[in-house]
Each structure stands twice: as structure tokens, then as C-alpha cells.
Amino acid sequence: QLGFPHLEPDIEKIDNKLIAKASIQWYRQNTILPMYLENGKPLIAFADPFSQQSKQGADEIFGKNYITAVASRNAIFSALNKLERGSEPVVVEENSVQAIVDNIIQDAVLEEASDIHFEPFKNKLAVRFRKDGILVPYSDYPTEIIPMLTSRIKIMSSANIAEKRVHQGGRISFDFNGNEYDIRASFYVSLFGEKIVLRILNNVNQIIDIEHIGMSPKLLKRFLQDALDTPSGVILVTGPTGSGKTTTVYSCINHIKKPDISIITAEEPVEYVVKDVIQCSINPNINLTYKETLRHIVRQDPDIIVIGEIRDTYSADVAVHAALTGHKVLTSFHTEDSIGGLIRLMNMDIEAFLVSSTVVCVLAQRLLRKVCPHCSVPYTLSPEDLSRLEYTPADTGKFKFVKGKGCARCRYSGYRGRIAVFEMLIVNEHVRDAILNQKSSYEIRNISIESSG
């Protein structure tokens, strides 16, 4: 955005003659790093190219004829640390690794990240955070830290620290600022060590009221009346990974729970604890599988069954047959849109007449990034934008468009936070007939638009 090249400092490319012009300590104080000569001029990476102290320091050592580049403060310090160590073996203290892991998780919580990725490579351990659905770099660490950091996270998540050849999973309960965070850990065996992904689930204020989940008033009214308030049938919440399906399912449970009804769940794993609801966390390690759980769940005399996710023909079959016997079933499904949910059920060898008579609603959703409200500026659509949106200037004349310039609050991305968008299919008589006649998804969509909006 500033017009400067962005660098990821690689110490193998650093010119020894350039770096020798000042001490490592001096470079640290000024947060700059000379890299190499480009067209006879020194290329210098700055953490802040507008810092007067950094610019004056660079002018004194390298003269004024140099190329300015930008690198993150963490990347500059990491490269300087490696240069200072040289070829000496690094001794990693167990206490320092413990502090590093705690600090990374705390920073992820403060930055409202949903996931932390620890990625081992040949010459570094890269740590990235997923924020608003996008991965952003956090910091790099020396490779010497990988074994101890992996062991530390395995101990925290009760995984087997002696086993390094197979993939594993675990859970961590992490207390920070008086809140308890539930963290799911996944260990994936890779070439240079185990890649670790931590998914952060905040148990505090995470269940959103269904009225505040982001549905338009008209859509919400129909969803409550024609889906949630019906006495039986299957309600499918669909969408790609990370689209907020679980959040929506929990909002639905929270809305329909009452003292006079029994709700029972089978989830892998339980992500949020809901008051007054019986929840079961699937654990295949002790043969507490989906199949075994779903076989017993219908014998528990429930009014409402929540299946965390339909993942095979068996779970789809249980959902449909439970609805046939008068239960209400809430579940999630990985499909691109609402019609896709119906078609995929039929492709899982569920008879068309069962799908048409049990499914009452398919709610498809996505999460879209919101333009940062602190740096948004008016924006005029270009002809290319219009053609990609398949709109004409007349279609867009009544709308105001904005674009994020980028500021400190949105990490100069122009986006901050996300908003849910929904597509709802209410299965009415016309749609049921279309399913029974095994019409294509295109035909079912058109029938649904015409008959139920």
C-alpha cells in the first residue's frame, strides 16, 4: 500500500559485508536489516519506513542512496537472532517453550483468531493466525524449538508425546483473563515435524441469540415459523468448513429448549456447553462412535435430536428415520447451497420419498468479511466490477459502495469482522413433488423461487 517492496528476510541471502557495517545490537535498536546489493544499491528492510530514528541510522551507516523495503518487526528480530547465534547450537529451555506457547495462545485470543497454525519447515517454525477466515503471519521461530514445543502442546492436550509417526488429536482447557477457552488440537505428521492446528472455542457468551445471528427480519420470521417451530422433521444447516454452521445450530437449540421437551445431542466434539441440554461427545478411541451413539440416541425418548454432522449414509439414515417417527432432528451438512443439501442426501442412497417427507428446511450459509468501518471510503464500481457482478449501472445506482483503505485496527487489510449471509429453502408441496420426480437441482431451485420465495 505504501509502494515499498515487502520482504521475508532470509539469512542465507544476507550480504556479510553489508551486515558487518554495524553491530547486531545496533540493528535491533533501529529495527532495520541490510539485505544485499540490488543494482549497486543496498536493499534495507525497515519495520517502519517512516521512523525518523531508523531513517537517520540507515543514512549514517549506508549513505542516502539505498532501496527501502518493509519487513515485519518479528521477522527482522528473528533474522538478527539467527545471525547472532551463527553456528552455535541453540539450547532451548523448557520454561521458555512453555512461556512461548502460552504467549502465542494469549495473543491469538486477544486478536480474536479462530485458529493457530504451527508449521514446521526446513529452516523455521512458522506460526500463523486465522482471523476473519484469512491466515495472517504471526512469527517465525528457530527449528530447534520444534520438538519441545510439540511435546509441550501434546502434554497440554493429553496426546501421546512418545508417538510421532501417526496423526493425533486432543483438547486443551485454557484460562485467560478470567475466561475459560476450550481448544481443539490436531497433530499432523509432516516432513519436518508435526504440524499443529489449535482451534479456539470461547465458552463465554458464544451462543448467539437466533435473532442476532444476522438473518433479515423476513427470513428469520419464516425460519422460526416454518422450520424451528414445526413439531417434527429434519432441519439441515449447510455450508463449507468455517461458515458458522455450528454457531447457527447452537442458536437454534438455545431458542427451542424448554422445560417440557427433551433435547439430546451427538457431537464430535461438543464445542459449547448448553445449559439444560444433554450433550454427548463422540470418542472413537473408546468405541464411542457416531454409529454406536446414534443407535442408542433414539431409545432415550428425546423430542429433539441434534446430530453434529451428517458424514455418512448411516447418520443420514438415522436422521431421516428419527424424523419419520415424529422427532425433530437438527444437523449440519457440508454442501455449497441449500438445493445441494437435498441432492446430496439422495446421492447417499436415501430414498427420494423419505427425503421429501422428512426434510422441512435447508438453511445454507457463508461468512463474508466486512469492510473495516474505521477506514472505509466511498468507492465507485468500475466497468470490470459491474461485469463480474453481472449488474448494470442502473441496478447499482441506489446503493452506496465503500472500500477499506487499511488502518491499524484492521491490520491494513481493509476488512474487520464478518457477517453471515443465508439462503433458506422451505420444503413445501411443490418442492416435495420435484424431489419425488427426481428433478435436477436447477429445476428444484426455480420451483422453490416461484412457490416459496
C-alpha positions as CSV (number, residue, x, y, z in Angstrom):
1,Q,0.0,0.0,0.0
2,L,2.9,2.4,0.6
3,G,4.7,1.4,-2.6
4,F,7.6,-0.3,-0.8
5,P,8.6,-3.9,-1.6
6,H,7.7,-6.4,1.2
7,L,10.4,-8.9,2.3
8,E,10.6,-12.1,4.3
9,P,14.3,-11.8,5.5
10,D,16.2,-15.0,4.5
11,I,19.6,-15.0,6.3
12,E,21.1,-17.1,3.5
13,K,20.7,-14.2,1.2
14,I,22.1,-11.5,3.5
15,D,25.4,-9.9,2.3
16,N,28.0,-10.4,5.0
17,K,29.9,-7.2,4.0
18,L,26.7,-5.1,4.4
19,I,25.8,-6.6,7.8
20,A,29.3,-6.1,9.1
21,K,29.0,-2.3,8.9
22,A,27.2,-2.2,12.3
23,S,26.6,-4.4,15.3
24,I,23.6,-6.7,15.7
25,Q,22.6,-4.7,18.8
26,W,22.6,-1.5,16.7
27,Y,20.3,-3.1,14.1
28,R,18.0,-4.2,16.9
29,Q,17.7,-0.8,18.4
30,N,16.9,0.7,14.9
31,T,14.8,-2.2,13.8
32,I,16.4,-2.4,10.3
33,L,18.2,-5.1,8.5
34,P,20.5,-4.7,5.4
35,M,19.9,-7.5,3.0
36,Y,22.0,-7.3,-0.2
37,L,23.0,-5.1,-3.1
38,E,20.5,-4.5,-5.8
39,N,21.7,-2.7,-8.9
40,G,24.7,-1.5,-6.8
41,K,22.4,-0.1,-4.0
42,P,22.0,-1.6,-0.6
43,L,18.5,-3.1,-0.1
44,I,17.4,-2.3,3.5
45,A,14.4,-3.8,5.3
46,F,12.7,-1.5,7.8
47,A,10.0,-2.4,10.3
48,D,8.7,1.2,10.0
49,P,10.0,3.0,6.9
50,F,8.7,6.3,8.4
51,S,10.6,6.1,11.7
52,Q,12.9,9.1,11.9
53,Q,15.4,7.1,14.2
54,S,15.5,4.2,11.7
55,K,16.0,6.5,8.7
56,Q,18.7,8.6,10.3
57,G,20.6,5.5,11.4
58,A,20.4,4.0,7.9
59,D,21.6,7.3,6.4
60,E,24.6,7.4,8.7
61,I,25.8,3.8,8.0
62,F,24.8,3.3,4.3
63,G,24.5,6.9,3.0
64,K,21.3,8.1,1.5
65,N,21.4,6.1,-1.7
66,Y,19.7,2.9,-0.7
67,I,16.5,1.0,-1.5
68,T,13.8,1.0,1.2
69,A,11.9,-2.3,1.8
70,V,9.4,-3.3,4.5
71,A,9.6,-6.4,6.8
72,S,7.7,-7.3,10.0
73,R,9.4,-6.4,13.3
74,N,9.2,-10.1,14.3
75,A,10.9,-11.2,11.0
76,I,13.8,-8.7,11.4
77,F,14.4,-9.7,15.1
78,S,14.2,-13.4,14.1
79,A,16.8,-12.9,11.3
80,L,19.1,-10.9,13.7
81,N,18.8,-13.6,16.4
82,K,19.9,-16.3,13.8
83,L,22.8,-14.1,12.7
84,E,23.9,-13.6,16.3
85,R,23.8,-17.3,17.1
86,G,25.8,-18.1,14.0
87,S,26.6,-21.8,14.0
88,E,26.3,-22.3,17.8
89,P,23.8,-25.0,18.8
90,V,20.8,-23.4,20.4
91,V,19.8,-24.6,23.9
92,V,16.0,-24.3,24.3
93,E,14.8,-24.0,27.9
94,E,11.7,-25.9,28.8
95,N,10.4,-22.9,30.8
96,S,10.9,-20.6,27.8
97,V,9.0,-23.0,25.5
98,Q,6.1,-23.1,28.0
99,A,6.0,-19.3,28.0
100,I,6.2,-19.1,24.2
101,V,3.2,-21.5,23.8
102,D,1.2,-19.5,26.5
103,N,2.0,-16.2,24.9
104,I,1.0,-17.4,21.4
105,I,-2.4,-18.6,22.6
106,Q,-2.9,-15.4,24.6
107,D,-2.1,-13.3,21.6
108,A,-4.4,-15.4,19.4
109,V,-7.3,-14.8,22.0
110,L,-6.6,-11.1,22.2
111,E,-6.5,-10.8,18.4
112,E,-9.8,-12.8,18.2
113,A,-8.2,-15.5,16.0
114,S,-10.2,-18.7,15.4
115,D,-7.2,-21.0,14.7
116,I,-3.4,-21.1,15.3
117,H,-1.2,-22.9,12.8
118,F,2.3,-24.2,13.9
119,E,4.0,-25.1,10.6
120,P,7.4,-26.8,10.7
121,F,9.7,-26.2,7.7
122,K,13.3,-27.0,6.9
123,N,14.7,-23.7,8.3
124,K,12.0,-22.4,10.6
125,L,8.8,-22.9,12.5
126,A,6.1,-20.6,11.1
127,V,3.2,-19.5,13.3
128,R,0.1,-18.1,11.7
129,F,-3.3,-17.0,13.0
130,R,-6.7,-17.4,11.1
131,K,-8.5,-14.1,11.5
132,D,-11.9,-13.4,9.8
133,G,-11.3,-16.5,7.7
134,I,-7.8,-15.4,6.4
135,L,-4.4,-16.7,7.6
136,V,-2.1,-13.9,8.7
137,P,1.6,-14.4,9.7
138,Y,2.3,-14.1,13.5
139,S,6.0,-15.0,13.9
140,D,8.8,-17.4,13.0
141,Y,10.9,-19.5,15.4
142,P,14.1,-21.5,15.1
143,T,13.8,-25.1,14.1
144,E,15.5,-26.2,17.4
145,I,12.3,-25.3,19.3
146,I,10.0,-27.7,17.3
147,P,10.5,-30.9,19.4
148,M,10.0,-29.2,22.7
149,L,7.1,-27.0,21.5
150,T,5.3,-30.1,20.0
151,S,5.8,-32.1,23.3
152,R,4.5,-29.1,25.3
153,I,1.3,-28.8,23.3
154,K,0.8,-32.7,23.4
155,I,1.1,-32.6,27.2
156,M,-1.4,-29.8,27.4
157,S,-3.9,-31.7,25.1
158,S,-3.4,-35.1,26.7
159,A,-2.0,-36.6,23.4
160,N,0.7,-39.3,23.3
161,I,4.1,-37.5,23.4
162,A,6.0,-40.7,22.5
163,E,4.1,-41.2,19.3
164,K,5.5,-39.1,16.4
165,R,4.5,-41.4,13.4
166,V,0.7,-41.1,13.4
167,H,-1.7,-38.1,13.3
168,Q,-3.4,-37.3,16.7
169,G,-5.9,-35.1,18.2
170,G,-6.6,-33.7,21.7
171,R,-8.3,-30.9,23.7
172,I,-6.9,-28.1,25.9
173,S,-8.7,-26.1,28.6
174,F,-7.0,-22.7,28.7
175,D,-7.7,-20.0,31.3
176,F,-7.0,-16.4,30.4
177,N,-8.3,-13.1,31.8
178,G,-10.9,-15.0,33.9
179,N,-12.4,-16.7,30.9
180,E,-12.1,-20.4,30.0
181,Y,-11.2,-21.3,26.4
182,D,-11.8,-24.7,25.0
183,I,-9.1,-25.5,22.4
184,R,-9.1,-28.4,19.9
185,A,-5.7,-29.6,19.0
186,S,-4.8,-31.6,15.8
187,F,-1.3,-33.0,15.2
188,Y,-0.4,-33.9,11.6
189,V,2.8,-35.8,10.8
190,S,4.8,-33.9,8.1
191,L,8.3,-33.9,6.6
192,F,10.0,-31.6,9.1
193,G,7.9,-32.4,12.2
194,E,4.3,-32.4,13.3
195,K,2.1,-29.6,12.0
196,I,-0.2,-28.4,14.8
197,V,-3.5,-26.6,14.4
198,L,-5.3,-25.3,17.5
199,R,-9.0,-24.2,17.1
200,I,-10.0,-21.8,19.8
201,L,-13.6,-22.1,21.2
202,N,-14.6,-19.5,23.7
203,N,-17.1,-20.9,26.2
204,V,-18.1,-17.4,27.2
205,N,-21.0,-15.6,25.5
206,Q,-20.5,-17.7,22.4
207,I,-24.1,-18.9,21.9
208,I,-25.7,-16.1,19.9
209,D,-29.4,-15.4,20.2
210,I,-31.1,-16.6,17.0
211,E,-32.5,-13.1,16.5
212,H,-29.0,-11.6,16.4
213,I,-27.4,-14.2,14.1
214,G,-27.7,-12.0,11.1
215,M,-30.9,-13.1,9.3
216,S,-33.1,-10.5,7.7
217,P,-36.4,-10.0,9.6
218,K,-38.5,-11.7,6.8
219,L,-36.1,-14.7,6.6
220,L,-35.9,-15.0,10.4
221,K,-39.7,-15.0,10.7
222,R,-40.1,-17.7,8.1
223,F,-37.3,-19.8,9.6
224,L,-38.9,-19.7,13.1
225,Q,-42.4,-20.4,11.9
226,D,-41.9,-22.9,9.1
227,A,-38.8,-24.7,10.4
228,L,-37.9,-24.3,14.1
229,D,-41.5,-24.3,15.4
230,T,-42.6,-27.4,13.5
231,P,-43.1,-30.4,15.7
232,S,-41.0,-32.9,13.7
233,G,-38.8,-33.2,10.6
234,V,-35.2,-32.6,9.6
235,I,-33.6,-29.2,9.6
236,L,-30.3,-29.1,7.7
237,V,-27.8,-26.3,8.2
238,T,-25.3,-26.4,5.3
239,G,-22.2,-24.6,4.1
240,P,-18.5,-25.0,3.7
241,T,-16.0,-25.5,6.5
242,G,-15.8,-22.4,8.8
243,S,-19.1,-20.9,7.6
244,G,-20.6,-20.7,11.2
245,K,-22.9,-23.8,10.9
246,T,-22.2,-24.9,14.4
247,T,-22.9,-21.4,15.8
248,T,-26.3,-21.5,14.0
249,V,-27.2,-25.0,15.2
250,Y,-26.4,-23.9,18.9
251,S,-28.5,-20.8,18.4
252,C,-31.4,-23.0,17.3
253,I,-31.0,-25.3,20.3
254,N,-30.9,-22.3,22.6
255,H,-34.1,-21.0,21.0
256,I,-36.2,-24.2,21.1
257,K,-35.2,-25.6,24.5
258,K,-38.0,-25.6,27.1
259,P,-38.6,-27.4,30.4
260,D,-41.2,-29.6,28.8
261,I,-39.1,-31.0,25.9
262,S,-36.1,-33.4,25.9
263,I,-33.1,-32.4,23.7
264,I,-30.2,-34.8,23.2
265,T,-27.1,-34.3,21.1
266,A,-24.3,-36.4,19.5
267,E,-21.4,-34.2,18.6
268,E,-17.7,-34.7,17.6
269,P,-16.7,-33.0,19.8
270,V,-19.1,-30.9,22.0
271,E,-18.0,-27.3,21.1
272,Y,-20.2,-25.3,23.5
273,V,-21.9,-26.5,26.6
274,V,-25.7,-25.6,26.6
275,K,-27.5,-25.3,29.9
276,D,-30.3,-27.9,30.4
277,V,-29.4,-29.9,27.3
278,I,-27.9,-33.5,27.4
279,Q,-24.8,-33.5,25.2
280,C,-22.6,-36.4,24.1
281,S,-19.1,-36.0,22.8
282,I,-18.1,-38.7,20.3
283,N,-14.8,-40.5,21.2
284,P,-13.8,-43.2,18.6
285,N,-10.8,-44.2,20.8
286,I,-13.1,-46.0,23.3
287,N,-15.5,-47.1,20.6
288,L,-18.0,-44.3,21.4
289,T,-18.6,-43.8,17.7
290,Y,-21.3,-42.0,15.8
291,K,-22.9,-45.3,14.8
292,E,-23.0,-46.6,18.3
293,T,-24.3,-43.3,19.8
294,L,-27.0,-42.8,17.1
295,R,-28.2,-46.5,17.7
296,H,-28.8,-45.6,21.4
297,I,-30.0,-42.0,21.0
298,V,-33.4,-42.9,19.7
299,R,-34.0,-45.1,22.7
300,Q,-33.6,-42.1,25.0
301,D,-37.1,-40.8,24.4
302,P,-36.0,-37.5,23.0
303,D,-38.2,-34.8,21.5
304,I,-35.3,-33.2,19.6
305,I,-32.2,-34.9,18.3
306,V,-29.1,-32.9,17.4
307,I,-26.6,-34.7,15.2
308,G,-23.4,-32.7,15.0
309,E,-22.8,-33.5,11.3
310,I,-24.2,-35.9,8.7
311,R,-21.0,-37.6,7.5
312,D,-22.1,-40.9,6.1
313,T,-25.2,-42.9,4.9
314,Y,-25.7,-44.3,8.4
315,S,-26.0,-40.9,10.1
316,A,-28.3,-39.6,7.2
317,D,-30.4,-42.7,7.6
318,V,-30.8,-42.3,11.4
319,A,-31.7,-38.6,10.9
320,V,-34.4,-39.4,8.3
321,H,-35.9,-42.3,10.2
322,A,-35.9,-40.4,13.5
323,A,-37.9,-37.6,11.8
324,L,-40.3,-40.3,10.4
325,T,-41.1,-41.4,13.9
326,G,-42.1,-37.9,15.0
327,H,-38.8,-36.5,16.2
328,K,-37.4,-33.1,15.3
329,V,-33.8,-33.5,14.0
330,L,-31.3,-30.7,13.7
331,T,-28.0,-31.3,11.9
332,S,-25.3,-29.8,9.8
333,F,-24.0,-30.9,6.4
334,H,-21.1,-29.9,4.1
335,T,-22.7,-28.7,0.8
336,E,-22.4,-25.5,-1.2
337,D,-26.0,-24.4,-1.2
338,S,-29.5,-25.3,0.0
339,I,-30.6,-27.4,-3.0
340,G,-27.2,-29.2,-2.8
341,G,-28.2,-30.5,0.6
342,L,-31.3,-32.2,-0.8
343,I,-29.5,-33.6,-3.8
344,R,-26.6,-34.9,-1.7
345,L,-29.0,-36.7,0.7
346,M,-30.5,-38.5,-2.3
347,N,-27.0,-39.4,-3.6
348,M,-26.3,-41.0,-0.2
349,D,-28.9,-43.8,-1.1
350,I,-31.7,-42.2,0.9
351,E,-34.9,-42.8,-1.0
352,A,-36.4,-39.7,-2.6
353,F,-39.8,-40.2,-0.9
354,L,-38.0,-40.3,2.6
355,V,-36.2,-37.0,1.8
356,S,-39.3,-35.3,0.6
357,S,-41.4,-36.4,3.6
358,T,-38.9,-35.6,6.3
359,V,-36.8,-32.6,5.4
360,V,-38.6,-29.4,6.3
361,C,-35.9,-26.8,5.8
362,V,-32.4,-26.4,4.4
363,L,-30.5,-23.3,5.6
364,A,-27.3,-22.6,3.7
365,Q,-24.9,-20.0,4.9
366,R,-21.5,-18.3,4.4
367,L,-19.4,-15.8,6.3
368,L,-18.3,-12.7,4.4
369,R,-15.6,-10.3,5.6
370,K,-17.0,-6.8,6.4
371,V,-15.3,-3.6,5.2
372,C,-13.5,-2.0,8.2
373,P,-15.7,0.8,9.5
374,H,-12.7,2.8,10.7
375,C,-11.0,3.3,7.3
376,S,-13.8,2.8,4.7
377,V,-14.0,5.4,1.9
378,P,-16.6,5.8,-0.9
379,Y,-15.9,3.6,-3.9
380,T,-17.3,3.8,-7.5
381,L,-17.7,0.5,-9.2
382,S,-15.5,0.1,-12.3
383,P,-16.9,-1.5,-15.6
384,E,-14.9,-4.7,-14.6
385,D,-16.7,-4.8,-11.2
386,L,-20.1,-4.5,-12.9
387,S,-19.4,-7.2,-15.4
388,R,-18.2,-9.6,-12.6
389,L,-21.3,-8.9,-10.6
390,E,-23.4,-9.1,-13.7
391,Y,-25.1,-5.8,-12.9
392,T,-25.7,-2.6,-14.9
393,P,-25.1,1.0,-13.6
394,A,-28.9,1.3,-13.3
395,D,-29.0,-1.8,-11.0
396,T,-26.4,-0.3,-8.6
397,G,-27.5,3.3,-8.7
398,K,-29.5,3.2,-5.4
399,F,-26.6,1.6,-3.4
400,K,-23.5,3.2,-1.8
401,F,-20.3,1.3,-2.1
402,V,-17.3,1.6,0.2
403,K,-13.8,0.1,0.3
404,G,-11.4,-0.2,3.2
405,K,-8.1,1.8,2.8
406,G,-6.4,-0.2,5.6
407,C,-5.6,1.0,9.1
408,A,-4.0,-0.3,12.3
409,R,-7.4,-1.6,13.6
410,C,-7.8,-4.0,10.6
411,R,-4.1,-4.7,10.3
412,Y,-4.1,-2.8,7.0
413,S,-6.3,-5.4,5.3
414,G,-9.3,-3.1,4.8
415,Y,-11.6,-5.7,6.5
416,R,-12.7,-6.2,10.1
417,G,-15.1,-8.8,11.4
418,R,-17.5,-11.0,9.4
419,I,-21.2,-11.1,8.6
420,A,-23.4,-14.2,7.9
421,V,-25.4,-14.5,4.6
422,F,-28.1,-17.1,4.3
423,E,-30.1,-18.9,1.7
424,M,-33.2,-20.8,3.0
425,L,-35.2,-23.5,1.3
426,I,-38.5,-24.3,2.9
427,V,-39.6,-27.7,1.5
428,N,-43.3,-27.2,0.5
429,E,-45.6,-29.4,-1.6
430,H,-44.2,-28.1,-4.9
431,V,-40.6,-28.8,-3.8
432,R,-41.7,-32.3,-2.5
433,D,-43.1,-33.2,-5.8
434,A,-39.9,-32.1,-7.6
435,I,-37.9,-34.2,-5.2
436,L,-40.2,-37.3,-5.8
437,N,-39.8,-36.8,-9.5
438,Q,-36.0,-36.6,-9.1
439,K,-35.8,-33.2,-10.8
440,S,-32.4,-31.5,-11.3
441,S,-31.1,-29.0,-8.8
442,Y,-31.7,-26.2,-11.3
443,E,-35.4,-27.2,-11.7
444,I,-35.8,-27.6,-7.9
445,R,-34.3,-24.1,-7.4
446,N,-36.7,-22.5,-9.9
447,I,-39.7,-24.2,-8.4
448,S,-38.7,-23.1,-4.9
449,I,-38.2,-19.5,-6.0
450,E,-41.6,-19.4,-7.7
451,S,-43.5,-21.2,-5.0
452,S,-41.9,-20.3,-1.7
453,G,-39.6,-17.4,-2.4
